[in-house]
Amino acid sequence: MPRPETESVVGWAIDAVRAMDVVEPLIVDLCTGSGAIALAMAQEVPRSRVHAVELSADALKWTRKNVEGSRVELRQGDARDAFPELDGQVDLVISNPPYIPLTEWEYVAPEARDYDPELALFSGEDGLDLIRSIERTAHRLLRPGGVVVVEHADTQGGLVPWIFTEERGWADAADHPDLNNRPRFATARKALP
Ligand SMILES: C[S@@+](CC[C@H](N)C(=O)[O-])C[C@H]1O[C@@H](n2cnc3c(N)ncnc32)[C@H](O)[C@@H]1O
């Protein structure tokens, strides 16, 4: 199962895909890590086709075991240029990427800081480097009307929806709380032409 913070992200995504009324929804999970999000989507949206990408070879050893026997198509690669063959076709892009600002290194819980790889935690000075790249990847992958959902730190709720602007081809950008009512994930819809 995803972490409790991520559960609300996955719950929102499941509802969004079900509401689309697409027979075999195409779903992409960027930065899949253990594969928990991709597996939850495949399980809860029975006829979905789920593709997942992860950069770390070390993480992938476990991910491969986790997704064995499931419908998740796993690939090693970079979220920034992943799945060019799916451009313009995807119904939903979901991601729980690294998002901790490097400036907050000293405040991160020691059990995470000392044992989780840096690649899984940090993303530039303000923590938003990869989310900015995911915005471009999601826009490339989604069909018009498709949606993106991205988890972020509880301090970033006022920032992330502003990455998904109308000028960059998005509509309905919004932020949402987690189960503890803390700002936790942003969503947006790829604008229709
Ligand atoms: C915060 S962890 C989240 C893992 C998983 N999505 C989850 O919710 O449990 C972020 C993951 O992103 C991966 N990652 C970091 N940069 C990446 C990139 N450029 N492309 C693909 N994966 C990346 C890390 O290796 C790590 O597994």
PDBQT file of the ligand as one rigid body, heavy atoms in Angstrom, charges set to zero:
ROOT
HETATM    1  C1  LIG A 201       9.365   9.850  -3.003  1.00  0.00    +0.000 C 
HETATM    2  S1  LIG A 201       9.850   8.366  -3.858  1.00  0.00    +0.000 S 
HETATM    3  C2  LIG A 201       8.217   7.799  -4.246  1.00  0.00    +0.000 C 
HETATM    4  C3  LIG A 201       8.100   6.385  -4.665  1.00  0.00    +0.000 C 
HETATM    5  C4  LIG A 201       6.664   5.944  -5.033  1.00  0.00    +0.000 C 
HETATM    6  N1  LIG A 201       6.100   6.776  -6.097  1.00  0.00    +0.000 N 
HETATM    7  C5  LIG A 201       5.739   5.934  -3.833  1.00  0.00    +0.000 C 
HETATM    8  O1  LIG A 201       4.801   6.718  -3.781  1.00  0.00    +0.000 OA
HETATM    9  O2  LIG A 201       5.970   5.135  -2.931  1.00  0.00    +0.000 OA
HETATM   10  C6  LIG A 201      10.440   9.049  -5.386  1.00  0.00    +0.000 C 
HETATM   11  C7  LIG A 201      10.974   8.032  -6.405  1.00  0.00    +0.000 C 
HETATM   12  O3  LIG A 201      11.345   8.742  -7.601  1.00  0.00    +0.000 OA
HETATM   13  C8  LIG A 201      12.511   8.147  -8.161  1.00  0.00    +0.000 C 
HETATM   14  N2  LIG A 201      13.103   9.146  -9.070  1.00  0.00    +0.000 N 
HETATM   15  C9  LIG A 201      13.832  10.242  -8.755  1.00  0.00    +0.000 A 
HETATM   16  N3  LIG A 201      14.134  10.953  -9.850  1.00  0.00    +0.000 NA
HETATM   17  C10 LIG A 201      13.572  10.290 -10.904  1.00  0.00    +0.000 A 
HETATM   18  C11 LIG A 201      13.519  10.534 -12.310  1.00  0.00    +0.000 A 
HETATM   19  N4  LIG A 201      14.117  11.611 -12.863  1.00  0.00    +0.000 N 
HETATM   20  N5  LIG A 201      12.859   9.662 -13.094  1.00  0.00    +0.000 NA
HETATM   21  C12 LIG A 201      12.238   8.556 -12.551  1.00  0.00    +0.000 A 
HETATM   22  N6  LIG A 201      12.268   8.263 -11.233  1.00  0.00    +0.000 NA
HETATM   23  C13 LIG A 201      12.912   9.123 -10.407  1.00  0.00    +0.000 A 
HETATM   24  C14 LIG A 201      13.339   7.795  -6.938  1.00  0.00    +0.000 C 
HETATM   25  O4  LIG A 201      14.326   6.827  -7.230  1.00  0.00    +0.000 OA
HETATM   26  C15 LIG A 201      12.234   7.277  -5.990  1.00  0.00    +0.000 C 
HETATM   27  O5  LIG A 201      12.032   5.899  -6.151  1.00  0.00    +0.000 OA
ENDROOT
TORSDOF 0
